[in-house]
Amino acid sequence: MTTPLQPAAISPASGQEPSGRAIVFENVSLTFEAKPVLDGVSFCLPRGETKALFGVAGSGKSTILKLALGLMKPDSGHIYVLGEDVTQMREDDLFELRRQIGMVFQESALFDSLTVRDNVAYRLEEEHALPEKEIDARVHEALTFVELGHTMEMYPSELSGGMRRRVAIARAIITQPEVLLYDSPTGGLDPVTSTTIVELIVKQRDVYKTSSLLVTHRLQDAFTMANHYFDRTSNRMQPLAQGSKADVPMTFLILRDGKVIFDGDAQALAQSEDEYIREYIS
Amino acid sequence: MAAGDLLSKIELISPSDFAKEKVRAIQEYSLLASQSLSNLFKRPLYMADILQQADLIGFGSLPIVLLTGFFTGAVLALNTAASLGRFGALSLIGQLVSISMVRELGPVLTGLMVAGRNSSGMASELGSMVVTEQIDAMRALGTDPTKKLVTPRVTATVFMLFFLTIISDLLGLIGGSMVATLLLGLDSHEYWSSTYQTLVFQDVFMGLIKPVIFGFIISTVGCYYGMSARGGTQGVGKATTEAVVASSVLIIGVDFFLTRLLIVLLGFR
């Protein structure tokens, strides 16, 4: 399967995005300084699925995440997130929608003047919905999830790169958002730390059934996610039994020159005969 | 590096693009400045951030404001003593120092000092947050950065510059008094009574309206350059420098027009 999805195939029939889809991109185009970054990009992310975005540097992968979050506006096309057309929303309304979305930035983007505790608690503190005691409990739970329960009072500058990414994941998941966006969460990390982060993403996918868009350059990470599931009994990521790949809600999307050239599962990707894709995955 | 190589690295821009860029910058600045005010009427207000900024800007600027005010008043008395002495009007020193400090030097010099210290601080802090994606992270977490970062800085600067100017004026008068009594041998009571009696409502009004306007300029310019910083640490450095230059020049320029406007409106002598 090497053909991009046609806009008509995913276009909301009644102008409303169906509830089964977390994110829908519909013929989205964007140009930076006369250079097209995205050219008619269309795809959809069903609820509960994780989709890994690939492409060479500058192919618009991170831009897709920022567009989905409404941090940028496309030149044309529509983007539906949790049923809302973010291209038509005012900034004030977007702040409300963003509370249901978690984002892990490429360089973590932790607030360097706040402690790890305050970074992770940021969204809860802003909402003023919980007493301090409960916020502390939720922060501890989120940090324990990423195995950093002991770093509460530390500042981001005192953490390693891998620890900062894990704190960023804890900050993104603390409110259990319906959608998670990961921008190169394993980029520049050693293989051991990368595996820890991949395991956290798989855990989030399989335990909390969160819909996710994942930008990565590391094909092996995405294949690991496609070939593993999270076992609650052992609290560890386990390889799938032979032939049960379809059970994992994981798909791949490849961008080239601003267009989607592949959108499908790991099996379809492995069987693709497209020369570019074969070279990319080799 | 050869001159040719250097020239090839200089980016040329057409006059129309340059003009468009400047108009866009003014438009973005105006939008940010108006948002910083309209946010005061929207929830949440971020009172803790306003108080924290008031402490940083107000209390933090106190030493430089005290020193600037004191020595400005003192040097003003010292420099005018010779001229006034020639006409046998040395006793007018108190009047001259009070009018100059309250109407002009207090607000402008305090504004310039606070601009140098805080406009640069705001530009570098917000600029660093922009280039490390912390502003995007804030937006992603559902918080409006202009509400959380810009409005508290604008509110705190306007509020604190008002009081810093009053303190600066007072220290200027004390500086003038020290020179008048200790170096020129004038009577302290005479100095203070002429200082007090010469001031009228218009003088005080002009001296207190200026810091409100200057505080708004300092904070909005600092925040604007910070929020529009691009290009890593070099961009942050550039934004910091530009913020200080722009806010200082604007203070001096606006001071002239504001003074002229107030003279016309209030029928100054």
Interface residues (C-beta under 8 A of the other chain):
Chain A: K66 L69 L71 E91 D92 F95 E96 R98 R99 I101 M103 F105 Q106 E107 A109 L110 F111 D112 Y122 R123 E126 H128 R171
Chain B: P44 T132 E133 Q134 D136 A137 M138 R139 A140 L141 G142 T143 D144
